[in-house]
Amino acid sequence: MPHSFGYRARTRHMFKRGFKEHGPVKLSTFLINYHVGDIVDIKANAAQQKGYAPQILPRVRALRTGIVYNVTPSAVGVIVYKVVGNRYIEKRVNLRVEHVRHSKCRQEFLDRVKRNHEAHVEAKEKGERVNLKRIPVQPREARTVASATGDNIPQTMVPVPYETTI
């Protein structure tokens, strides 16, 4: 057989559906609202072969994150940055909504903003300052491990001298 080099060549496992996720696309997928500026994840849905941007997905491994720049009744336009040589090129891709979902990449940031605001309001009421910066995990403090009975004293271990039995 001739060797094929199509858009979906060697993507047998890359685009398959997950365990117990086979079958037609759920209707709730079409009811999600997308707005310009939303951050979305692109993941091809194998149940719908139309509108999944093969020129970008197979060669950069299935899952990308981009920003919505255009919304149509059945599709969204997404800006994705692709590495070409030593630079990033902006690709504008039109995808059907089956292949797009809202990204959770900003959720941790939004939670932190909310948490910091609450801590700031509490500190202002008390009249004190609070440090809202993220601090890397520090080394644990030094301590001596001792048993409850106190018989866990350190022992010095030395090698046994070599003895000949001849």
C-alpha positions, 0 to 999 in steps of 0.5 A: 500500500502507498504511504499516506501523508494526510492531515490525519496520518498516524493519529489513530490513538491521538483523536480517539474518544475516551472510555465510555465517551463514545457516541454522538455529541451531547446537546449540552455542548451546543448550548455553551455560550462563547464570547470574544476574549474567552480562553478555550481549550481545543480538543478534537472530538472524533464524533464530528469530523467537520471543522476541527482545523487539521492544519494545526492539531495533528502536528502539535499534539491534540490539545491547545489553548487559545483565545476566542476572537470571533463567534458564529452560530455554529463555530468560534474563531480561535487565536493559537500561537504556533512555534515555527523556528525561533518565533511564535506565529499567530494562527487564526483557526475556525473551529466548530463548538464540538472541538472547543471547551472553556479552559480552566487555566485561569481558575486558580488565578481567579480564586487567588484574586478573590482570596487575596481581596477577602484577606485584604478587607479583613486586614484593613478592618483590623488596621494591620498589613497582610502579605498577599504575595505567593511564597515558595515552600520553605525548608522544614525547621530543624528538630530532634526526634525523640521517643516518649520514654526518652531512651532514643539517644543517638548511637555512634556506629563503627565498623567491626574490625576485620579478624582472621580465623586461621 
